[in-house]
Amino acid sequence: MQIPEKGIPKEKLFQMLEAFRSKDLDWRSGHVFGYVYDPGPEVREVGHRAYSMFLTENGLDFTVFPSLLRLENELVAMAAQHLGGDDDVVGNFTSGGTESIILAVKAARDYFRAHRPNIREPEMILPATAHAAFHKAAHYLQIKVAQVGVDPKTFRADAALVGKAITPNTILLVGSAPSYAHGVVDPIRELGQLAMKHNLLLHVDACVGGFMLPYYRRLGVTLPDFDFTVPGVTSISMDLHKYAYTPKGASLVLYRDKKLRKFQIFASSRWTGYTLINNAVQSSKSGGPMAAAWAVLNFIGDDGYLEFARRKLEATRRIVEGIQAIEDLRVMTRPDMCLLAFTSDTVNVFHIIDEMNSHGWYVQPALTFENSKENIHLSINVSNVEWVDAFLTDLEASVEKAKTLKSSELAAAIREGSFSIDLSELGTENFMEILQMVGIQVTELPKRMAGVNEALSALPPEIREGLLIEFVNELFRYRRNDIS
Ligand SMILES: Cc1ncc(COP(=O)(O)O)c(C=O)c1O
């Protein structure tokens, strides 16, 4: 593809962009339970305005853009207070939960390198419910993961199992507040005790819900303690671009004090250009997300967030009750916030998801992992509140329809062992074959995904990962006939 010889006129360009996104998820519909955290048109407008106002400012250098330094410090100070921190708490603004987590893990690794250099192969202990971003951090930073199971009923981390997994190489414990999949807060107090007893660091991943949990507590919800008031908690990640409703590209990573945060910062003076000093992974970065986050936080304000929490709490209760009232469904555990997982022991959940899609809803599939069976995930939002009754009506109809649909024969063969895969022989070609068998064509995904999801769910995680990497490696390639 070539850069057009002559520039395309403005109107035409925007028409093209509109056309490109016409097949995207319609997040404005209120029928979407994930991906987009929409606070409604008024707040959206505030975010957009601040975003464009600072779009061109560059966070590469806070000495030339002191406004960004001020915005960052104010955001961190508000977050620290919100999470029970004192004046010693420090932190930084990042592009998202994953970057916050990577930085917290890097700080932990380098802190231990400095203080306990005898640890050559550092390990972190992850409950099965800890977000995949920790596995990514471990992969990037060469940290060994010790994964431990979670309570089969509550899906909370099991502190006793975490304790058993501690070795002389352990550097970091991790808890979620709440976990993405089941929406429950881990026993952070117990993890804090373990961390202190063994001189370890403890990171609390409050990316998805840390911002909302204090409001839930103020509304009378009983929740485990999870923030800096808990002894032993040394760092917390908390996204703003989720339930603080700020535009994307906004998260915070906070540390109990500067002694640990120091190990997150990177400086390099070993080249011929400007001296580089970065407190996050990105270097040049737009000031837009930060300014938008600052503006939205200040615009919604404490009372606004409390009201958002109240509405979501009410909607979640109605959804949980509604799901429980459908005979074939069960909520996997009572969620602490507005994220939940539900499943069925009698109906194929992946067919239910396809049926819900055909009614115009987006609900997310989650594959079987450890003691968490395949399920349907909901991240409930203010935009969903007025649609709860319609959602439950369509859900009931979808369950009935799903009962009449057949399950995947391939998935059954995988589960029964009659279709087994030799991991040691897997190369790109075999993966492509399996992809096709499973029903994934790189050029066009099937409209109904139940068969694909069911087969993936039946496969071991390492094969799922291999398949998805091959798929994405093929998908992200320009194809001439993609143009329509
Ligand atoms: C608990 C938790 N941690 C981390 C992340 C990663 O955040 P991001 O997608 O902003 O990188 C998520 C995303 O959903 C999350 O729910």
The ligand as an SDF file (V2000), in Angstrom:
LIG
                    3D

 16 16  0  0  0  0  0  0  0  0999 V2000
   -7.5820   -6.4900   37.6790 C   0  0  0  0  0  0  0  0  0  0  0  0
   -6.9490   -5.9760   36.4210 C   0  0  0  0  0  0  0  0  0  0  0  0
   -5.6230   -5.7340   36.3890 N   0  0  0  0  0  0  0  0  0  0  0  0
   -5.0060   -5.2910   35.2780 C   0  0  0  0  0  0  0  0  0  0  0  0
   -5.7060   -5.0490   34.1280 C   0  0  0  0  0  0  0  0  0  0  0  0
   -4.9680   -4.5920   32.8820 C   0  0  0  0  0  0  0  0  0  0  0  0
   -5.3630   -3.2940   32.5500 O   0  0  0  0  0  0  0  0  0  0  0  0
   -5.1360   -2.6520   31.0980 P   0  0  0  0  0  0  0  0  0  0  0  0
   -6.0320   -3.3870   30.1590 O   0  0  0  0  0  0  0  0  0  0  0  0
   -5.5210   -1.2200   31.3170 O   0  0  0  0  0  0  0  0  0  0  0  0
   -3.6970   -2.7820   30.7490 O   0  0  0  0  0  0  0  0  0  0  0  0
   -7.0890   -5.2830   34.1110 C   0  0  0  0  0  0  0  0  0  0  0  0
   -7.8690   -5.0880   32.8890 C   0  0  0  0  0  0  0  0  0  0  0  0
   -9.0330   -5.4070   32.8130 O   0  0  0  0  0  0  0  0  0  0  0  0
   -7.7180   -5.7530   35.2920 C   0  0  0  0  0  0  0  0  0  0  0  0
   -9.0360   -6.0180   35.3200 O   0  0  0  0  0  0  0  0  0  0  0  0
  1  2  1  0
  2  3  1  0
  2 15  2  0
  3  4  2  0
  4  5  1  0
  5  6  1  0
  5 12  2  0
  6  7  1  0
  7  8  1  0
  8  9  2  0
  8 10  1  0
  8 11  1  0
 12 13  1  0
 12 15  1  0
 13 14  2  0
 15 16  1  0
M  END
$$$$
